[in-house]
Amino acid sequence: MSTFPTDFADLEPFADWALATEGERYAKRLSSSMDELQAFYDAVFPRLEPAMAYLDAHDLNALPDDATRLLWLCYSLINASFPIEVWRQTRVPDSGAAAVELVVEPAV
């Protein structure tokens, strides 16, 4: 069984980024190296527009499981984009732990 819709099978290597909650996505970002974040970003960012078009063709409240995971992958891309595009580092003090109550950012 594939994780994502057939048209997005090329993103299967990044299936571990398809996380259901903000806390999981934030923890994944914190535990990833810059090289891992960059590889994820480089693979998924060019596919973002087609992914959004695919998802827009569906009822958000009735997405098939594979489309839901694609949506979660896009959410993770948003989370990973800040370290890549803005900060150029994985950890930025006070960058979100206060907003995500279940995630405890380790002391640096």
N, C-alpha and C positions, 0 to 999 in steps of 0.2 A: 504494500500500500504506500502510495506516495504522500508526502506531507502536504504538498502544495498542489494547486490545480496544474494540469498537464502543461499549460503554456509557461509555467514558472518552475519546471523541473530542474532548470539550471541552478536554482537557488537551494536545492537540497543540501549541499554542503554546509549551509548556514541554518539548518532546521533547529539547531539548539538555541537560536536567537528568537524563535517564535514562542514567546513567553506571555502568559495570560495576564499577568499583573504588573503594575508599575514597579512594585518592590522587586520582583524577579528581574525585570529589565534593568533596573538601577544596579542591583547586585551583580548582574552579568557584566555590565559596563565596568564596574569597579574591579572585577576580577580578571578583566581582559587586558592584555598588553596593547600598546599602541599599534604594534604590527597586526595583532588580531583585529583591533577596531578598524584599522585602515583596510585590511582585506575584506572585512564585512561591508564596510562603506563602499569600497570600490566595486564590489559585486552587486550590491542591492540598489545603490543610488541610481544607476542608469536604468533600472527596471521599475523605479518608483512610479513614473507616469503611466506606463502600461498597467501596473498593478492597481493604481487608483481607478483607471478606466474600467478594468475588469470588475473591481469591487463596486463601482458606481452602477454597474449593470444589474446588481443584485439588491434585494431588500436587506438592509442592514440588520433587521430583526430576524431574518430567516436565512442567514448565510450558511452554506454547507460547511462542514468541518474543515475541509482543505482551504476554503476561502477565509474562514476565521483565522486559521494559522497564518495565512498570507497577510491579513490585516495586522496580526500581532507582530509579524516580522517588520512591517512598515513602522509600527510603533517603536520597535527596537531601533530602527534606523534613525528615528528622530532623537532618541536618547543617545545614540552613538555619534550623531552629527556634531554635537557641541564640542567634544574633545578633538574631533578631526578638524572642523572648520574654524573654530574660534580659539580654544584654549591651547591646542597643540600638546596636550598632556592628558593623562587619564584621570587624574585626581585634582580637583579644584576645591579648596576649603569652602565649606558651607554652600555646596553646589546643589543641594537638594535633599539632604538627609532630614532636614526639618519638615519637609513636605511629605516625606515617605516615612511614616511613623514606625513601621516594622523593620526598617533597614537601619542598622547601626554602622556608621562609617568608621572604620578603624582609625585610630590616632596615627598621624604621620610622624 
